[in-house]
Amino acid sequence: MAGGEAQHFQFGQDLPSQWWTLFGSAKLDALIHQAMASYPDIAAQQSALRAARENVGAQQGVFFPQILGVGSGTREQVSGASIGPSFPGFITNIFQANVNVAYAFDIFGAERRSVEGLQAQAAAQSFKLEASYLTLTSNVASTVIQLASVSGQIAATREVMAIEAKQLAIIERQLELGSQTRADVLQQQSNLASVRATLPALQQQLAVAEHQLAVLTGHFPHDAVRAEFDLSELKLPRDLPVSLPSSLVEQRPDIKSQEMLMRQASAAIGVATANMLPQLTLTGAYGSESLRFATLIKPGSNTWNLAAGVTQPLFEGGTLRAKRRGAIDAYDQAAAEYQLIVLQAFQNVADTLTALDNDAQTLKAEYDAVNAAKASLDLIQKQYDNGAVNYVSLLTAQQIYQQVRIAYVRAVASRYTDTVTLFQALGGSWWRNDQGALQAELDGRGRVQKTKEGYPWTTK
């Protein structure tokens, strides 16, 4: 039966890097690659990652001397009283050209911890981008399954409608022959109308899935090429690699992102602590000063200075201590959120493993129900044609068959969807490549390039 293959959990094994290929659909592969290249959120996350890395580079500049060239020309009137009693005032020009150098010694690591915090923030953004890839690919796969499921339900509903219409024609002929009553015809018409009434809701679900798939692939709903899928086109993965619990925290990008946020919070504690300690700076300047621009670079116009300074906060009204305590509290918050994300990750995996086991049992039961309902309907149809059973028995058999057919399609779709959910819960295998860790490929303009497999990734 379609989608009824036995699935086996392979504990301790890792997913392939492109896990969606396990479903054996070239059309699904093409849609996922199109989505990764076109979905706007991916471009937004890539830009955020580049910005975070540039912030790291900007902050690293504090480890080097800050050199500033300054040139100025001033014309001013000087009061003679500032020189001596009864000295006349005068107007003068002053021209200056200096090179100023300043360097702050990072004795207590404030700048190092600031850079560490920005690096952690950039890493968190990198993992956030990977989570966006994982969410996008999972959403595309789930939407395709939903589209195929609804298409199957529509096909099953139309098949039941055809059965009902055929039966209505038979009853109408029997009415002409006098073997059925007008009430039987009306009852059958009502039954056919009830089945037809379920079709618009299914068509709405189909339209929603198509629209969602269009947006995920970077199109407006009305511009997208209609994608047609059937559940029989998808191969149910039989062997399901399931990572060990100890590896799960290394695989899910949301866990890794929160881990980086913890590091950022830890770095903030170091910065707040260092701000309470002495700060040592060294400054110097060398240049020229002259009353005339033409003599600015002549001997005798040179000026220079060299200074060292120590700054120690003596009284801040408790501000610095409060900031440090706040940084510690922020770290405790990040640690608690990390613990919660890990617990939820294990719950996701456990729930999905249980769901897959229950899906298999449900599908087997629905498959048996479909076969039994179809056999019962065929038998009662023959008996009804021969006058051995009444119309109520036939109507009941038709209703049961309609329900179990649609329930079977939903059961198949649930099994595929929960398989996708398992792959997502395990982290989607974003971390794997030839070296054992996924490497990003960004060109000089910051655009994502493709690997040999055609999959765009981003650097860590």
HELIX and SHEET records of a PDB file:
HELIX    1   1 TRP A   19  PHE A   23  5                                   5    
HELIX    2   2 ALA A   26  SER A   38  1                                  13    
HELIX    3   3 PRO A   40  GLN A   60  1                                  21    
HELIX    4   4 GLY A   61  PHE A   63  5                                   3    
HELIX    5   5 GLY A   80  SER A   82  5                                   3    
HELIX    6   6 ALA A  110  LEU A  177  1                                  68    
HELIX    7   7 ARG A  182  LEU A  216  1                                  35    
HELIX    8   8 LEU A  231  GLU A  233  5                                   3    
HELIX    9   9 PRO A  245  LEU A  248  1                                   4    
HELIX   10  10 PRO A  253  ALA A  274  1                                  22    
HELIX   11  11 PHE A  293  THR A  295  5                                   3    
HELIX   12  12 THR A  319  ASP A  385  1                                  67    
HELIX   13  13 TYR A  391  ALA A  425  1                                  35    
SHEET    1   A 2 HIS A   8  PHE A  11  0                                        
SHEET    2   A 2 ASP A 239  VAL A 242  1                                        
SHEET    1   B 4 GLN A  66  VAL A  78  0                                        
SHEET    2   B 4 PHE A  90  PHE A 105 -1                                        
SHEET    3   B 4 GLN A 279  SER A 290 -1                                        
SHEET    4   B 4 ASN A 302  THR A 311 -1                                        
END                                                                             
